[in-house]
Amino acid sequence: MASQSNKQHSEVFGPQYIDRLYGYAMMLTRNRAEAEDLVQETYLRAFKAIDRLREDSNLKSWLFTILRNVWLNQLRHGRACPPMVDMEGNGSTMDAIPGQARDSYQILAANEDVESVRSAIGSLSTELREIILLREFEELSYREISAVLGCPAGTVMSRLSRARARLRILLGNTSMKQSMPERGTRND
C-alpha cells in the first residue's frame, strides 16, 4: 500500500502537470502572479488530499478540479488583496519554444494567427474560454471536463458548441477551420 501511495505522489507532483495547470490558471486569472499562486495552492491542497485519492482516479482532471475550485473560492471571497500588475510584460515563456526553421514571413504570419486566436479566446466569456481551453488545449474528454466543471456532459457539449461558434464568428470561418479543427465525438 505504501508503494502505491509513493507512486501516486510521484505522478501528481511530477513535472508533467505543472505547465498545463499554469496555462489553465493564466486563462482563468489573466495574471501571472495570481496564476502562480493558484497553481501553488492547487499543489498544496492536492498534497494534503493525496491519501484520499482512489487508485483509479484520473490525476489530471483531479488537479484541474482542485485548481478550478480554488479559483472559484477566491472569486467568492473577493480576493482580499489588490490586483497585481505583471511587470514582465505580456510575453509568454511558451512563445520562446523553438520550432522548425522558417523564413521571416512564415514566422510573422504564424505569430499573427496565434495572436488572433489568443485575442479571440480572450474575448470569450469565462465559461466559454474555460471550455475551449479544457477541450482544445488540454484535450480532456467530455467526461473529464464534466468532472472538472461539475456539470453534465450534455452541458459540456452545448457550451463547447457555443464557444466554437463564437470563435468562428470572431476569427472568420476559414481561419477557424485551420486553427481549431473539430475533434470528432470522443465521448470517453
Salt bridges, closest charged atoms under 4 A:
GLU11 OE2 - LYS7 NZ 3.59
GLU34 OE1 - ARG79 NE 3.53
GLU41 OE2 - ARG45 NE 2.80
ASP56 OD1 - ARG54 NE 3.23
GLU88 OE1 - ARG32 NH1 2.73
ASP95 OD1 - ARG118 NH2 2.80
GLU127 OE2 - ARG159 NE 3.62
GLU127 OE1 - ARG162 NH2 3.24
GLU130 OE2 - ARG68 NE 2.57
GLU136 OE2 - ARG164 NH2 2.41
GLU136 OE1 - ARG183 NE 2.91
GLU138 OE1 - ARG20 NH1 2.84
GLU139 OE2 - ARG183 NH1 3.68
GLU182 OE1 - ARG164 NH1 2.91
GLU182 OE2 - ARG168 NH2 2.43
ASP188 OD1 - ARG186 NE 3.21
